């Protein structure tokens, strides 16, 4: 009985850790998405600033193109990181579901064992009271 309880407690702790890992990965994914939005906004601002109405237009084109290329490299890395993070989230969720299933099975077994012991104890107590000659 004590072994069943400790097993359920261990599984609860494992499940809690899996949940924390999943939350951490979801937080990372959220940050990556925000970073991607920032890159997109920067690109829009750079493209909007490429107008020909300024006399200094030609002086900054090269720097703006370099910034756009740098943002594209960052965007590619960001997409790869997002994909890897989403895969880790999926793996963590799968592991979490597996642990939940094992924990629920362990709880059912523990509860069934406790109920069996309780019933046996009740039957033995009842029989002992009714028929003292059984002892």
N, C-alpha and C positions, 0 to 999 in steps of 0.2 A: 504494500500500500504506500509506504514511504517512497519506494522506488518509483511508483507511478506518479506520485505528486511531484517528485524532483524532475522527472522527465517532462512533465507538462510545464513546469516552471522554466526549465532549460529551453523548451520549444517556444515558450512565450518570449523569452529574452532574445532568442534567435530571430523571431518574427519582428520584434521591436527594432533590432539592428537592421534587418532587411528593409523595414519601413523607413528608417533613417537614411539608409543608402539610397533608396528610391527618391526620397525628398531632396537629398543633396544633388542627385543627378537632374532632377526636375528643375532645381534652382539653377544649375549650370546651363541647362537648355534655355531657360528664360533669359539668362544673361547673354547667351550667344545670340538669341533672337533680337534682343535689344541692341547688341553690337551691330548686327546686320542692318537693322533699321537706321542706325546712326550712319553707317557707311552709305546706305542708299540716299539718305538726306544730304550727305556731303557731296555725293556724285551729282545730285540734282542741283545743288547750289553751284558747283563748279561748272556744270553745263550751262546753267542760266547766266553765269558771269562771262561766258565766251562771246558775248555780243560784240559787234563791230563798231558800236557808237563811240567808244572811247579811243582817244588818240594813242593811248599806251597799250592798246589791245595786243599788239604783236610782241610786246616785251614779256608778257605773262603766259602766253600760250604754251610754251615749253614746260614751264613749271606746273601748269594746270594739267597737261597731258601726263606728266610724271605722277602727279597726285592721283589722277584717274587710274593709271596702271597699278600704282601701289594699292589703291582701294580694291582693285579687281583681284590682286593677289591675296589681300586680307579676306575678301569675300569668299574666294575659293577655299582658303584654310578654314574659314568660319563654317562653310557648308559641310566640309569634311568633319569638323568637330561636332556639328549638330547631328550629323548622321551617326557618328560613333556614340554620342551621348544618348540618342534615341534608342540605339541598339542595347546599350547598357541598361537603360530604363526597362526595356522589354525583358531583358534577361533577369533583372532584379525582380520585376513583377512576377515572372514565371517562378522564380525561386521562392518568392513570398507566398504564392498560391500553394506551392508544394509543401512548404512548412506549415501553412494553415491546415492543409488536409491531414498531415501527419499529426499535428497538435490536436485537431478535432477527434481523430481516431483514438489518440492516447487518452483524451478526456472521456470519451465514451467507454473505453476499456476501464479506466479508473473508476468511473461512476458505476459501471456494471459490477466491478469487483467489490466496491463498497456496499452496493445494494445486496449482493450475494452474501457478504459477511454479515450484514445487518439482519437479513432474513434468517440465515443459519443461527445467529445468536438468539433471535426471537423464538425460533422453533425450539431450539435447545432449552431456552428458559421456560417456555410453555410446557414442554414435555417434562422437564424436571419438576415443575410445580404440580402437574397432574399425576405423574407417576414417579414417586420417589424411588421405586424399585429399579428404575432404568439406570441409576447411577452405579 
